[in-house]
């Protein structure tokens, strides 16, 4: 027990005497991700739709080998085209 107290006391003295060394962090700017020439830059698009519509989209995608993302993009492009926006 005395040995423990002696070690603990010497540790406390050591902590008091030593100045803490703060690590220096190097900060570098983040390089922007560039879109390739074949792909357009993408952004997140998130919204809620009726469950039945989601099931129909999934079924259509499986039958026609197209992703839900692809279906959504085509639908939005057609909507804008039909409403004079492109």
N, CA, C and O atoms as a GROMACS GRO file, in nm:
protein
  344
    1UNK      N    1   0.082  -0.120   0.000
    1UNK     CA    2   0.000   0.000   0.000
    1UNK      C    3   0.087   0.126   0.000
    1UNK      O    4   0.055   0.223  -0.067
    2UNK      N    5   0.196   0.123   0.075
    2UNK     CA    6   0.286   0.239   0.081
    2UNK      C    7   0.351   0.263  -0.055
    2UNK      O    8   0.370   0.377  -0.098
    3UNK      N    9   0.383   0.154  -0.122
    3UNK     CA   10   0.444   0.165  -0.254
    3UNK      C   11   0.348   0.233  -0.352
    3UNK      O   12   0.388   0.315  -0.434
    4UNK      N   13   0.221   0.197  -0.342
    4UNK     CA   14   0.119   0.257  -0.428
    4UNK      C   15   0.108   0.408  -0.402
    4UNK      O   16   0.101   0.487  -0.496
    5UNK      N   17   0.106   0.447  -0.277
    5UNK     CA   18   0.095   0.588  -0.240
    5UNK      C   19   0.218   0.665  -0.289
    5UNK      O   20   0.206   0.778  -0.337
    6UNK      N   21   0.334   0.604  -0.277
    6UNK     CA   22   0.457   0.670  -0.321
    6UNK      C   23   0.455   0.690  -0.473
    6UNK      O   24   0.491   0.797  -0.521
    7UNK      N   25   0.412   0.588  -0.549
    7UNK     CA   26   0.404   0.600  -0.695
    7UNK      C   27   0.300   0.703  -0.736
    7UNK      O   28   0.322   0.781  -0.829
    8UNK      N   29   0.189   0.704  -0.665
    8UNK     CA   30   0.083   0.800  -0.696
    8UNK      C   31   0.130   0.942  -0.667
    8UNK      O   32   0.103   1.034  -0.745
    9UNK      N   33   0.201   0.960  -0.557
    9UNK     CA   34   0.253   1.093  -0.521
    9UNK      C   35   0.356   1.141  -0.622
    9UNK      O   36   0.354   1.258  -0.660
   10UNK      N   37   0.444   1.052  -0.666
   10UNK     CA   38   0.545   1.093  -0.764
   10UNK      C   39   0.480   1.123  -0.899
   10UNK      O   40   0.530   1.209  -0.973
   11UNK      N   41   0.372   1.056  -0.932
   11UNK     CA   42   0.301   1.084  -1.056
   11UNK      C   43   0.239   1.223  -1.052
   11UNK      O   44   0.244   1.297  -1.150
   12UNK      N   45   0.180   1.256  -0.939
   12UNK     CA   46   0.119   1.389  -0.924
   12UNK      C   47   0.223   1.498  -0.938
   12UNK      O   48   0.199   1.599  -1.004
   13UNK      N   49   0.339   1.480  -0.876
   13UNK     CA   50   0.448   1.578  -0.887
   13UNK      C   51   0.497   1.590  -1.031
   13UNK      O   52   0.525   1.700  -1.079
   14UNK      N   53   0.507   1.478  -1.097
   14UNK     CA   54   0.554   1.478  -1.237
   14UNK      C   55   0.455   1.555  -1.325
   14UNK      O   56   0.496   1.632  -1.413
   15UNK      N   57   0.326   1.534  -1.302
   15UNK     CA   58   0.224   1.604  -1.381
   15UNK      C   59   0.230   1.754  -1.356
   15UNK      O   60   0.212   1.833  -1.448
   16UNK      N   61   0.254   1.793  -1.232
   16UNK     CA   62   0.262   1.936  -1.197
   16UNK      C   63   0.382   2.003  -1.262
   16UNK      O   64   0.374   2.118  -1.306
   17UNK      N   65   0.494   1.932  -1.269
   17UNK     CA   66   0.618   1.991  -1.320
   17UNK      C   67   0.621   2.001  -1.472
   17UNK      O   68   0.672   2.098  -1.527
   18UNK      N   69   0.567   1.901  -1.540
   18UNK     CA   70   0.574   1.899  -1.686
   18UNK      C   71   0.466   1.988  -1.747
   18UNK      O   72   0.351   1.988  -1.704
   19UNK      N   73   0.506   2.064  -1.848
   19UNK     CA   74   0.407   2.144  -1.920
   19UNK      C   75   0.342   2.056  -2.025
   19UNK      O   76   0.409   1.979  -2.094
   20UNK      N   77   0.212   2.067  -2.037
   20UNK     CA   78   0.144   1.982  -2.136
   20UNK      C   79   0.186   2.019  -2.278
   20UNK      O   80   0.200   2.136  -2.311
   21UNK      N   81   0.206   1.918  -2.357
   21UNK     CA   82   0.244   1.940  -2.496
   21UNK      C   83   0.119   1.929  -2.583
   21UNK      O   84   0.061   1.821  -2.598
   22UNK      N   85   0.079   2.042  -2.639
   22UNK     CA   86  -0.038   2.045  -2.725
   22UNK      C   87   0.003   2.003  -2.866
   22UNK      O   88   0.093   2.062  -2.924
   23UNK      N   89  -0.062   1.902  -2.919
   23UNK     CA   90  -0.026   1.861  -3.056
   23UNK      C   91  -0.065   1.971  -3.155
   23UNK      O   92  -0.168   2.036  -3.141
   24UNK      N   93   0.018   1.988  -3.253
   24UNK     CA   94  -0.008   2.088  -3.356
   24UNK      C   95  -0.075   2.017  -3.473
   24UNK      O   96  -0.023   1.920  -3.527
   25UNK      N   97  -0.191   2.069  -3.509
   25UNK     CA   98  -0.267   2.008  -3.617
   25UNK      C   99  -0.247   2.089  -3.744
   25UNK      O  100  -0.256   2.212  -3.742
   26UNK      N  101  -0.220   2.021  -3.850
   26UNK     CA  102  -0.203   2.088  -3.979
   26UNK      C  103  -0.338   2.089  -4.050
   26UNK      O  104  -0.401   1.985  -4.066
   27UNK      N  105  -0.380   2.207  -4.093
   27UNK     CA  106  -0.508   2.222  -4.161
   27UNK      C  107  -0.481   2.248  -4.308
   27UNK      O  108  -0.410   2.342  -4.345
   28UNK      N  109  -0.539   2.164  -4.392
   28UNK     CA  110  -0.521   2.177  -4.536
   28UNK      C  111  -0.657   2.202  -4.600
   28UNK      O  112  -0.757   2.147  -4.555
   29UNK      N  113  -0.662   2.285  -4.704
   29UNK     CA  114  -0.790   2.308  -4.770
   29UNK      C  115  -0.838   2.182  -4.841
   29UNK      O  116  -0.758   2.102  -4.889
   30UNK      N  117  -0.968   2.166  -4.847
   30UNK     CA  118  -1.027   2.051  -4.913
   30UNK      C  119  -1.036   2.081  -5.062
   30UNK      O  120  -1.086   2.186  -5.102
   31UNK      N  121  -0.989   1.988  -5.142
   31UNK     CA  122  -0.995   2.006  -5.286
   31UNK      C  123  -1.137   1.972  -5.333
   31UNK      O  124  -1.192   1.869  -5.294
   32UNK      N  125  -1.197   2.059  -5.415
   32UNK     CA  126  -1.332   2.029  -5.462
   32UNK      C  127  -1.331   1.910  -5.557
   32UNK      O  128  -1.237   1.891  -5.635
   33UNK      N  129  -1.436   1.830  -5.548
   33UNK     CA  130  -1.448   1.715  -5.638
   33UNK      C  131  -1.504   1.764  -5.770
   33UNK      O  132  -1.609   1.828  -5.775
   34UNK      N  133  -1.434   1.734  -5.876
   34UNK     CA  134  -1.478   1.775  -6.008
   34UNK      C  135  -1.554   1.662  -6.075
   34UNK      O  136  -1.517   1.545  -6.065
   35UNK      N  137  -1.660   1.699  -6.143
   35UNK     CA  138  -1.737   1.600  -6.218
   35UNK      C  139  -1.659   1.562  -6.342
   35UNK      O  140  -1.594   1.646  -6.404
   36UNK      N  141  -1.666   1.437  -6.378
   36UNK     CA  142  -1.598   1.394  -6.500
   36UNK      C  143  -1.672   1.450  -6.620
   36UNK      O  144  -1.784   1.501  -6.608
   37UNK      N  145  -1.612   1.441  -6.734
   37UNK     CA  146  -1.673   1.498  -6.854
   37UNK      C  147  -1.797   1.419  -6.896
   37UNK      O  148  -1.884   1.472  -6.965
   38UNK      N  149  -1.806   1.293  -6.854
   38UNK     CA  150  -1.921   1.213  -6.894
   38UNK      C  151  -2.037   1.224  -6.795
   38UNK      O  152  -2.152   1.203  -6.832
   39UNK      N  153  -2.007   1.258  -6.669
   39UNK     CA  154  -2.111   1.268  -6.568
   39UNK      C  155  -2.133   1.413  -6.527
   39UNK      O  156  -2.040   1.493  -6.523
   40UNK      N  157  -2.257   1.446  -6.497
   40UNK     CA  158  -2.287   1.577  -6.442
   40UNK      C  159  -2.273   1.571  -6.292
   40UNK      O  160  -2.289   1.465  -6.231
   41UNK      N  161  -2.243   1.685  -6.232
   41UNK     CA  162  -2.236   1.688  -6.086
   41UNK      C  163  -2.374   1.657  -6.030
   41UNK      O  164  -2.475   1.702  -6.085
   42UNK      N  165  -2.379   1.581  -5.924
   42UNK     CA  166  -2.506   1.539  -5.867
   42UNK      C  167  -2.527   1.603  -5.730
   42UNK      O  168  -2.431   1.631  -5.658
   43UNK      N  169  -2.652   1.626  -5.696
   43UNK     CA  170  -2.690   1.676  -5.565
   43UNK      C  171  -2.797   1.585  -5.507
   43UNK      O  172  -2.861   1.509  -5.580
   44UNK      N  173  -2.816   1.593  -5.379
   44UNK     CA  174  -2.916   1.509  -5.312
   44UNK      C  175  -3.055   1.566  -5.334
   44UNK      O  176  -3.075   1.687  -5.325
   45UNK      N  177  -3.150   1.478  -5.363
   45UNK     CA  178  -3.290   1.514  -5.383
   45UNK      C  179  -3.371   1.416  -5.299
   45UNK      O  180  -3.366   1.296  -5.323
   46UNK      N  181  -3.444   1.467  -5.202
   46UNK     CA  182  -3.512   1.378  -5.110
   46UNK      C  183  -3.653   1.430  -5.085
   46UNK      O  184  -3.673   1.548  -5.055
   47UNK      N  185  -3.750   1.342  -5.097
   47UNK     CA  186  -3.889   1.379  -5.069
   47UNK      C  187  -3.970   1.254  -5.037
   47UNK      O  188  -3.924   1.142  -5.056
   48UNK      N  189  -4.090   1.276  -4.988
   48UNK     CA  190  -4.179   1.166  -4.952
   48UNK      C  191  -4.282   1.146  -5.062
   48UNK      O  192  -4.337   1.242  -5.116
   49UNK      N  193  -4.306   1.017  -5.096
   49UNK     CA  194  -4.407   0.984  -5.197
   49UNK      C  195  -4.499   0.877  -5.139
   49UNK      O  196  -4.463   0.811  -5.042
   50UNK      N  197  -4.618   0.860  -5.197
   50UNK     CA  198  -4.708   0.755  -5.149
   50UNK      C  199  -4.646   0.616  -5.164
   50UNK      O  200  -4.573   0.589  -5.260
   51UNK      N  201  -4.675   0.529  -5.069
   51UNK     CA  202  -4.618   0.394  -5.066
   51UNK      C  203  -4.653   0.316  -5.192
   51UNK      O  204  -4.567   0.247  -5.248
   52UNK      N  205  -4.778   0.326  -5.240
   52UNK     CA  206  -4.818   0.253  -5.360
   52UNK      C  207  -4.739   0.299  -5.482
   52UNK      O  208  -4.701   0.217  -5.566
   53UNK      N  209  -4.713   0.428  -5.492
   53UNK     CA  210  -4.634   0.480  -5.604
   53UNK      C  211  -4.492   0.425  -5.598
   53UNK      O  212  -4.434   0.390  -5.701
   54UNK      N  213  -4.436   0.418  -5.480
   54UNK     CA  214  -4.301   0.363  -5.463
   54UNK      C  215  -4.296   0.217  -5.508
   54UNK      O  216  -4.200   0.175  -5.574
   55UNK      N  217  -4.398   0.140  -5.474
   55UNK     CA  218  -4.402  -0.001  -5.515
   55UNK      C  219  -4.413  -0.013  -5.667
   55UNK      O  220  -4.349  -0.100  -5.727
   56UNK      N  221  -4.493   0.073  -5.729
   56UNK     CA  222  -4.506   0.070  -5.875
   56UNK      C  223  -4.375   0.106  -5.943
   56UNK      O  224  -4.338   0.046  -6.044
   57UNK      N  225  -4.304   0.204  -5.886
   57UNK     CA  226  -4.174   0.245  -5.943
   57UNK      C  227  -4.074   0.130  -5.932
   57UNK      O  228  -4.001   0.102  -6.026
   58UNK      N  229  -4.072   0.064  -5.818
   58UNK     CA  230  -3.981  -0.050  -5.800
   58UNK      C  231  -4.013  -0.162  -5.899
   58UNK      O  232  -3.922  -0.218  -5.961
   59UNK      N  233  -4.141  -0.194  -5.914
   59UNK     CA  234  -4.180  -0.301  -6.006
   59UNK      C  235  -4.144  -0.264  -6.150
   59UNK      O  236  -4.094  -0.348  -6.225
   60UNK      N  237  -4.169  -0.139  -6.189
   60UNK     CA  238  -4.136  -0.094  -6.324
   60UNK      C  239  -3.985  -0.105  -6.347
   60UNK      O  240  -3.940  -0.150  -6.453
   61UNK      N  241  -3.907  -0.065  -6.247
   61UNK     CA  242  -3.762  -0.072  -6.259
   61UNK      C  243  -3.712  -0.213  -6.279
   61UNK      O  244  -3.621  -0.237  -6.359
   62UNK      N  245  -3.769  -0.308  -6.207
   62UNK     CA  246  -3.728  -0.447  -6.221
   62UNK      C  247  -3.766  -0.500  -6.359
   62UNK      O  248  -3.686  -0.568  -6.423
   63UNK      N  249  -3.887  -0.468  -6.405
   63UNK     CA  250  -3.932  -0.518  -6.534
   63UNK      C  251  -3.853  -0.459  -6.650
   63UNK      O  252  -3.830  -0.527  -6.750
   64UNK      N  253  -3.812  -0.333  -6.638
   64UNK     CA  254  -3.744  -0.265  -6.749
   64UNK      C  255  -3.595  -0.242  -6.725
   64UNK      O  256  -3.530  -0.169  -6.800
   65UNK      N  257  -3.541  -0.304  -6.622
   65UNK     CA  258  -3.398  -0.295  -6.591
   65UNK      C  259  -3.351  -0.150  -6.583
   65UNK      O  260  -3.257  -0.111  -6.652
   66UNK      N  261  -3.415  -0.072  -6.499
   66UNK     CA  262  -3.377   0.068  -6.477
   66UNK      C  263  -3.387   0.096  -6.327
   66UNK      O  264  -3.476   0.044  -6.258
   67UNK      N  265  -3.298   0.177  -6.278
   67UNK     CA  266  -3.297   0.208  -6.135
   67UNK      C  267  -3.407   0.308  -6.101
   67UNK      O  268  -3.461   0.377  -6.187
   68UNK      N  269  -3.439   0.313  -5.972
   68UNK     CA  270  -3.538   0.411  -5.925
   68UNK      C  271  -3.486   0.552  -5.949
   68UNK      O  272  -3.564   0.643  -5.979
   69UNK      N  273  -3.358   0.570  -5.936
   69UNK     CA  274  -3.297   0.700  -5.963
   69UNK      C  275  -3.317   0.738  -6.110
   69UNK      O  276  -3.352   0.852  -6.140
   70UNK      N  277  -3.294   0.643  -6.198
   70UNK     CA  278  -3.313   0.669  -6.341
   70UNK      C  279  -3.457   0.703  -6.374
   70UNK      O  280  -3.483   0.793  -6.455
   71UNK      N  281  -3.551   0.632  -6.313
   71UNK     CA  282  -3.693   0.660  -6.335
   71UNK      C  283  -3.727   0.801  -6.287
   71UNK      O  284  -3.797   0.875  -6.356
   72UNK      N  285  -3.677   0.838  -6.170
   72UNK     CA  286  -3.704   0.970  -6.114
   72UNK      C  287  -3.647   1.080  -6.204
   72UNK      O  288  -3.713   1.181  -6.230
   73UNK      N  289  -3.525   1.061  -6.250
   73UNK     CA  290  -3.462   1.162  -6.337
   73UNK      C  291  -3.542   1.178  -6.467
   73UNK      O  292  -3.568   1.290  -6.510
   74UNK      N  293  -3.579   1.066  -6.528
   74UNK     CA  294  -3.658   1.073  -6.653
   74UNK      C  295  -3.792   1.142  -6.628
   74UNK      O  296  -3.834   1.226  -6.708
   75UNK      N  297  -3.858   1.108  -6.519
   75UNK     CA  298  -3.988   1.168  -6.489
   75UNK      C  299  -3.977   1.318  -6.469
   75UNK      O  300  -4.060   1.394  -6.518
   76UNK      N  301  -3.875   1.362  -6.397
   76UNK     CA  302  -3.858   1.505  -6.374
   76UNK      C  303  -3.820   1.579  -6.503
   76UNK      O  304  -3.869   1.689  -6.528
   77UNK      N  305  -3.735   1.518  -6.584
   77UNK     CA  306  -3.699   1.580  -6.713
   77UNK      C  307  -3.822   1.592  -6.803
   77UNK      O  308  -3.842   1.696  -6.865
   78UNK      N  309  -3.903   1.487  -6.810
   78UNK     CA  310  -4.026   1.492  -6.892
   78UNK      C  311  -4.122   1.596  -6.838
   78UNK      O  312  -4.185   1.668  -6.916
   79UNK      N  313  -4.134   1.605  -6.708
   79UNK     CA  314  -4.223   1.705  -6.648
   79UNK      C  315  -4.181   1.846  -6.688
   79UNK      O  316  -4.265   1.927  -6.727
   80UNK      N  317  -4.051   1.876  -6.677
   80UNK     CA  318  -4.004   2.008  -6.712
   80UNK      C  319  -4.020   2.036  -6.862
   80UNK      O  320  -4.056   2.147  -6.902
   81UNK      N  321  -3.993   1.935  -6.943
   81UNK     CA  322  -4.007   1.952  -7.087
   81UNK      C  323  -4.153   1.980  -7.125
   81UNK      O  324  -4.181   2.066  -7.209
   82UNK      N  325  -4.244   1.908  -7.064
   82UNK     CA  326  -4.387   1.925  -7.093
   82UNK      C  327  -4.444   2.056  -7.039
   82UNK      O  328  -4.551   2.100  -7.081
   83UNK      N  329  -4.374   2.117  -6.946
   83UNK     CA  330  -4.420   2.241  -6.887
   83UNK      C  331  -4.334   2.360  -6.931
   83UNK      O  332  -4.331   2.464  -6.864
   84UNK      N  333  -4.266   2.346  -7.043
   84UNK     CA  334  -4.192   2.457  -7.104
   84UNK      C  335  -4.069   2.501  -7.028
   84UNK      O  336  -4.032   2.618  -7.034
   85UNK      N  337  -4.006   2.411  -6.958
   85UNK     CA  338  -3.888   2.448  -6.880
   85UNK      C  339  -3.761   2.381  -6.931
   85UNK      O  340  -3.674   2.349  -6.850
   86UNK      N  341  -3.746   2.358  -7.058
   86UNK     CA  342  -3.622   2.300  -7.107
   86UNK      C  343  -3.645   2.226  -7.235
   86UNK      O  344  -3.552   2.170  -7.292
   0.00000   0.00000   0.00000
